[in-house]
Amino acid sequence: MIARPRDKYIQRITYYLETDTKLVEFKLRKRTILEALSDDDMVSRAKDYANKYDKSFTNEADLKMILNYASRK
């Protein structure tokens, strides 16, 4: 490999959501996260929490708070 000024490293991060029976891989986008959630009730709680507290599904720290809230029953 020749050292070129345009060479770069690409970092890829994979996210997984653990359900009762399996691991679901998802990208850090709102649509894929909501599709990965197993229950319609969890989806509605996640949307409501994100809207109420102005949280983003694409921010990792915000996503942790959203999923923690949505997983509570």
N, C-alpha and C positions, 0 to 999 in steps of 0.2 A: 504494500500500500504506500502510495506516495503522500507525503505530508502536504496537504493542500490547505489554503487559508479558509476554505468553506467547509471543511470537515466539522462535524458536530456530533454531539451525543444526544440521543433521543431517549427520554425517560418515559416509560409507560407504566401507568398505575392501574391496577385492576381492583375493583371493589366487589365484595360479595355480601349478600344478605342471607342470614341463616333463618330458614323457616323450620317448622316442626319436623319435616321429613327430608329436607335437602338444602343445598347451598345454591343460591341464585346469583349469577354474575350480572352486574349492571354497570352502565356508564354513569358518569356524574351529570346526568340530565334529568329534569323533572319527569318527563314522560317515562323514561326507562325505570326510574325509581318507583313511580307509582304502579307500573306494570309488575314490578318485582314483589310488591306487597301482596300478601296472600288473601287478605280479607278486605271487603268493600268498606267495612267500618273503619279499619286502619287507614285506608286511603282518605276517607272523609276527615278523620281526625288529623292526619298529617297536613292536608290542605288547609283546614281551619286554623291549625296552630301556626303554620307558615304565614298565612295572611294576617292573623291577629297580631303576631309579634314581629312582623316584617323580616322573616327569615328566608334565606335563599337555599334552593335545592342544589345549587352548584358550588356552594361553599362547604367544605368538609366539616368545619366546626358547627355550622348551622344545621347541617344534615344530621349530625349526631344528636343534637337537641330535638330535632323534629322526629327522628326515629325512636328516641327514648320516650317521648311523649305519646307517640302513636301506638307504641307497643304496650303501654299500660292499659289495663281493662277496668 
